[in-house]
């Protein structure tokens, strides 16, 4: 007679700020999952549009912080500190489960002890333009993969890539690896993933776990986003020692040019050039700023044991 394994309990954590009425759809879709959330924890940055009240009506646990106290690592750490589930699933307020098997698919790879962190595929919303659709397809392909320390020479910083738009890990791993860096305004997911990889853990990209998520950034917003990214990388030089972020951008640029050619939309080349310049200049300026804030020689790789970053089989 086969032995049935208990389904791990799942705590879903969502930082919010003025999420709007559409947030109700996210909460509804979570309630329809084949693996029901054990709890939904919303950490709200003093929204003024009724986000916190909407979450409470849907049965979520709501934690409130002042808007000026928010940082991407600290807010998620605070919410995780009250979570009681076996698994922690992190989502953003603007992502929607694409089907009712999101949570079930996302946590499945975590049954293997060596897998430390898993993240979902992001599909563009119907109103996304060609460049954004191509970016999602490039960064979130249709085939799953598992990344390890051995992939760094080939993939560069993409070996560390993991997105808290929709991600999951065991609560035990989260605590053992020291939680998210804080305060940090960008890349809390990449920093945590990098620590896992450099300590021997695996990162699972789960193509069967799908969310709808895309953006239509202005050039100013793109510049700011990549500036913040550069500052984040620069102030954590232990990542730059292993990979250079520029490697991640060239492949995307080629994919977008190919899409423009395939769809016969040459007028998008001008937009692509402007976006690429905004990203590159923002990143390089941010990187210089970040490097200027770091003490020379500060490149040690942190790990949960406080050691030199040697590998471990169980995360």
C-alpha positions as CSV (number, residue, x, y, z in Angstrom):
1,X,0.0,0.0,0.0
2,X,1.6,3.3,-1.1
3,X,2.5,5.8,1.7
4,X,0.9,9.2,1.1
5,X,3.2,12.2,1.9
6,X,1.7,15.2,3.6
7,X,1.5,18.3,1.5
8,X,3.8,21.0,3.0
9,X,1.9,24.0,4.4
10,X,2.5,27.2,2.4
11,X,2.7,30.8,3.7
12,X,2.3,33.3,1.0
13,X,4.0,36.7,1.7
14,X,3.1,39.8,-0.3
15,X,4.4,43.3,0.3
16,X,1.9,46.0,-0.8
17,X,1.5,49.7,-1.3
18,X,-1.6,51.1,-2.9
19,X,-2.2,47.9,-4.8
20,X,-5.6,48.9,-6.0
21,X,-8.7,46.9,-6.7
22,X,-6.8,44.5,-8.9
23,X,-5.2,43.1,-5.7
24,X,-8.5,41.4,-5.0
25,X,-8.1,39.3,-8.0
26,X,-4.7,38.1,-6.8
27,X,-6.1,37.1,-3.4
28,X,-9.0,35.4,-5.2
29,X,-6.8,33.3,-7.4
30,X,-4.7,32.3,-4.5
31,X,-7.8,31.0,-2.8
32,X,-8.5,28.8,-5.8
33,X,-5.1,27.0,-5.8
34,X,-4.9,23.2,-5.9
35,X,-2.6,23.6,-2.8
36,X,-4.4,26.0,-0.6
37,X,-2.3,28.6,1.2
38,X,-1.9,27.9,4.9
39,X,-1.9,31.6,5.3
40,X,-1.5,34.8,3.3
41,X,0.6,37.5,5.0
42,X,0.4,41.0,3.6
43,X,2.9,43.6,4.8
44,X,1.5,46.9,3.8
45,X,3.4,50.2,3.6
46,X,0.6,52.5,4.9
47,X,-1.6,52.3,1.8
48,X,-4.2,55.0,1.4
49,X,-6.4,53.1,-1.1
50,X,-7.9,50.4,1.1
51,X,-5.4,47.7,0.3
52,X,-5.0,46.6,3.9
53,X,-8.7,46.5,4.5
54,X,-9.3,44.5,1.3
55,X,-6.6,42.0,2.4
56,X,-8.2,41.6,5.8
57,X,-11.6,41.0,4.3
58,X,-10.1,38.2,2.2
59,X,-8.7,36.6,5.4
60,X,-5.1,37.6,5.1
61,X,-2.9,38.5,8.1
62,X,-2.0,42.1,7.6
63,X,1.1,43.8,9.0
64,X,1.5,47.5,8.7
65,X,4.7,49.6,8.4
66,X,5.4,53.2,7.6
67,X,6.1,53.9,4.0
68,X,9.5,55.3,4.8
69,X,10.4,52.1,6.7
70,X,10.0,49.9,3.7
71,X,12.9,48.1,2.1
72,X,12.7,45.0,0.0
73,X,14.6,42.8,2.3
74,X,13.5,44.0,5.6
75,X,9.8,44.0,4.8
76,X,9.9,40.5,3.6
77,X,11.9,39.4,6.6
78,X,9.4,40.9,9.0
79,X,6.5,39.1,7.3
80,X,8.4,35.8,7.2
81,X,9.1,36.2,11.0
82,X,5.4,35.6,11.7
83,X,4.9,32.9,9.1
84,X,4.1,29.4,10.3
85,X,4.1,27.4,7.0
86,X,6.7,24.9,6.0
87,X,7.2,26.7,2.7
88,X,7.5,30.5,2.2
89,X,6.2,31.8,-1.1
90,X,7.0,35.4,-2.0
91,X,4.9,37.3,-4.5
92,X,4.5,40.9,-5.6
93,X,1.2,42.7,-5.7
94,X,1.2,43.0,-9.5
95,X,1.6,39.3,-10.3
96,X,-1.4,37.0,-10.9
97,X,-1.4,33.2,-10.8
98,X,-1.9,32.1,-14.4
99,X,-3.8,28.9,-13.3
100,X,-4.8,27.0,-10.2
101,X,-1.6,24.9,-10.0
102,X,0.9,27.7,-9.4
103,X,1.7,26.9,-5.8
104,X,1.7,23.1,-6.3
105,X,4.1,23.4,-9.2
106,X,6.3,26.0,-7.5
107,X,7.0,24.1,-4.3
108,X,7.4,20.7,-6.0
109,X,11.2,21.0,-6.7
110,X,11.8,21.9,-3.0
111,X,11.1,18.3,-2.1
112,X,14.8,17.7,-3.0
113,X,17.0,18.8,-0.1
114,X,19.6,20.2,-2.4
115,X,17.2,22.7,-4.0
116,X,17.3,25.9,-2.0
117,X,15.2,28.3,-3.9
118,X,12.6,28.1,-6.7
119,X,11.0,30.7,-8.9
120,X,8.2,30.9,-11.4
121,X,7.8,31.7,-15.1
122,X,6.5,35.1,-15.8
123,X,4.1,35.6,-18.7
124,X,3.4,39.0,-20.1
125,X,0.0,40.7,-19.6
126,X,-2.1,40.9,-22.9
127,X,-1.3,44.7,-23.2
128,X,2.5,44.2,-23.1
129,X,4.3,45.5,-26.1
130,X,6.7,43.4,-28.3
131,X,9.9,44.4,-26.5
132,X,8.4,43.5,-23.1
133,X,6.9,40.3,-24.4
134,X,10.3,39.3,-25.8
135,X,12.0,40.2,-22.5
136,X,9.7,37.9,-20.6
137,X,10.2,35.1,-23.0
138,X,14.0,35.5,-22.9
139,X,14.3,35.7,-19.2
140,X,11.5,33.1,-18.5
141,X,11.6,30.4,-21.2
142,X,9.3,27.5,-21.6
143,X,11.7,24.9,-20.2
144,X,12.5,24.4,-16.6
145,X,16.2,24.4,-15.4
146,X,18.2,23.9,-12.3
147,X,21.2,26.2,-11.8
148,X,24.3,25.5,-9.6
149,X,27.7,26.9,-8.9
150,X,29.0,25.1,-12.0
151,X,26.9,27.3,-14.2
152,X,28.6,30.6,-13.2
153,X,31.3,30.5,-15.9
154,X,28.7,29.9,-18.6
155,X,25.8,32.0,-17.4
156,X,27.5,34.8,-15.6
157,X,25.2,36.6,-13.1
158,X,22.2,34.8,-14.5
159,X,23.3,31.8,-12.5
160,X,22.2,33.7,-9.5
161,X,19.0,35.0,-11.0
162,X,15.8,34.4,-9.1
163,X,12.8,36.6,-8.9
164,X,10.6,37.4,-5.8
165,X,7.8,38.3,-8.2
166,X,6.9,34.7,-7.4
167,X,9.4,32.4,-5.6
168,X,9.5,29.8,-2.9
169,X,11.8,28.2,-0.4
170,X,11.6,26.1,2.7
171,X,11.3,28.2,5.9
172,X,14.2,26.3,7.4
173,X,16.4,27.3,4.4
174,X,15.4,30.9,4.7
175,X,16.4,31.0,8.4
176,X,19.5,29.0,8.0
177,X,20.8,31.1,5.2
178,X,20.4,34.3,7.2
179,X,17.1,35.6,5.6
180,X,17.2,38.5,3.0
181,X,19.8,41.2,3.2
182,X,18.4,44.4,4.9
183,X,18.2,47.2,4.4
184,X,18.3,46.7,0.6
185,X,16.3,48.5,-2.0
186,X,17.0,46.1,-4.9
187,X,18.1,42.5,-5.6
188,X,17.1,40.9,-2.2
189,X,16.2,37.8,-4.2
190,X,19.4,37.7,-6.3
191,X,21.6,38.3,-3.1
192,X,19.9,35.4,-1.3
193,X,20.1,33.2,-4.4
194,X,23.8,33.9,-4.8
195,X,24.5,32.9,-1.2
196,X,22.7,29.7,-1.8
197,X,24.5,28.9,-5.0
198,X,27.9,29.8,-3.7
199,X,27.3,27.5,-0.7
200,X,26.4,24.5,-2.9
201,X,22.7,24.9,-3.2
202,X,20.6,24.6,-6.4
203,X,18.2,27.2,-7.8
204,X,15.1,25.8,-9.6
205,X,13.4,27.7,-12.4
206,X,10.0,26.1,-12.7
207,X,8.4,26.8,-16.1
208,X,5.2,25.0,-15.1
209,X,4.6,27.5,-12.3
210,X,3.3,30.5,-14.1
211,X,2.3,34.1,-13.2
212,X,1.2,37.0,-15.3
213,X,3.6,39.9,-14.8
214,X,5.0,42.6,-17.0
215,X,5.7,46.3,-17.0
216,X,5.6,49.3,-19.4
217,X,8.4,51.4,-17.9
218,X,9.2,54.9,-19.1
219,X,12.8,55.6,-20.0
220,X,13.2,57.5,-16.7
221,X,11.9,54.5,-14.8
222,X,14.2,52.1,-16.6
223,X,17.2,54.4,-15.9
224,X,16.3,54.5,-12.2
225,X,15.7,50.7,-12.0
226,X,19.0,49.9,-13.5
227,X,20.8,52.5,-11.5
228,X,19.5,50.9,-8.3
229,X,20.5,47.5,-9.7
230,X,24.1,48.8,-10.3
231,X,24.3,50.2,-6.8
232,X,23.1,46.9,-5.4
233,X,25.7,44.9,-7.4
234,X,28.5,47.4,-6.6
235,X,27.9,47.3,-2.8
236,X,28.0,43.5,-2.8
237,X,31.3,42.9,-4.6
238,X,31.4,39.3,-3.7
239,X,28.9,38.8,-6.5
240,X,30.9,40.8,-9.0
241,X,33.9,38.6,-8.2
242,X,32.1,35.6,-9.7
243,X,30.1,37.2,-12.6
244,X,29.7,40.4,-14.6
245,X,26.1,41.7,-15.0
246,X,26.8,43.0,-18.6
247,X,26.8,39.4,-19.8
248,X,23.0,39.1,-19.0
249,X,22.1,42.1,-21.3
250,X,23.6,41.2,-24.6
251,X,21.5,38.0,-25.1
252,X,18.3,39.9,-24.5
253,X,19.2,42.7,-26.9
254,X,19.8,40.1,-29.6
255,X,16.4,38.4,-28.9
256,X,14.6,41.8,-29.1
257,X,16.3,42.7,-32.4
258,X,15.3,39.3,-33.8
259,X,11.7,39.8,-32.7
260,X,11.6,43.2,-34.3
261,X,12.8,41.7,-37.6
262,X,10.4,38.7,-37.4
263,X,7.4,40.9,-36.7
264,X,8.4,43.6,-39.2
265,X,8.3,46.5,-36.8
266,X,11.4,48.5,-37.6
267,X,10.1,51.6,-35.8
268,X,10.7,49.8,-32.5
269,X,14.5,49.9,-33.1
270,X,14.6,53.5,-32.0
271,X,12.7,52.6,-28.8
272,X,15.0,49.6,-28.2
273,X,18.1,51.8,-28.6
274,X,16.7,54.4,-26.1
275,X,15.8,51.6,-23.6
276,X,19.2,50.0,-24.0
277,X,21.1,53.2,-23.4
278,X,18.9,54.1,-20.4
279,X,19.6,50.6,-18.9
280,X,23.4,50.7,-19.6
281,X,24.0,54.2,-18.5
282,X,21.9,53.7,-15.4
283,X,23.6,50.5,-14.5
284,X,27.1,51.7,-15.0
285,X,26.6,54.9,-13.0
286,X,24.9,52.9,-10.2
287,X,27.7,50.4,-10.2
288,X,30.3,53.2,-9.8
289,X,28.3,54.6,-7.0
290,X,28.0,51.2,-5.3
291,X,31.7,50.5,-5.6
292,X,32.5,53.8,-4.1
293,X,30.6,52.9,-1.0
294,X,32.5,49.7,-0.4
295,X,35.7,49.3,1.6
296,X,38.5,48.1,-0.7
297,X,39.0,44.4,-0.4
298,X,35.5,43.7,0.9
299,X,34.7,40.7,-1.3
300,X,34.2,37.9,1.2
301,X,31.3,35.6,0.4
302,X,28.8,35.4,3.3
303,X,27.3,32.1,4.2
304,X,25.1,30.7,6.9
305,X,28.0,29.3,8.8
306,X,30.1,32.5,8.6
307,X,32.8,30.6,6.7
308,X,34.5,30.9,3.4
309,X,31.7,29.8,1.2
310,X,32.4,26.1,0.9
311,X,29.6,24.0,-0.4
312,X,27.0,22.2,1.6
313,X,24.5,19.5,0.4
314,X,21.6,20.4,2.6
315,X,20.1,23.9,2.5
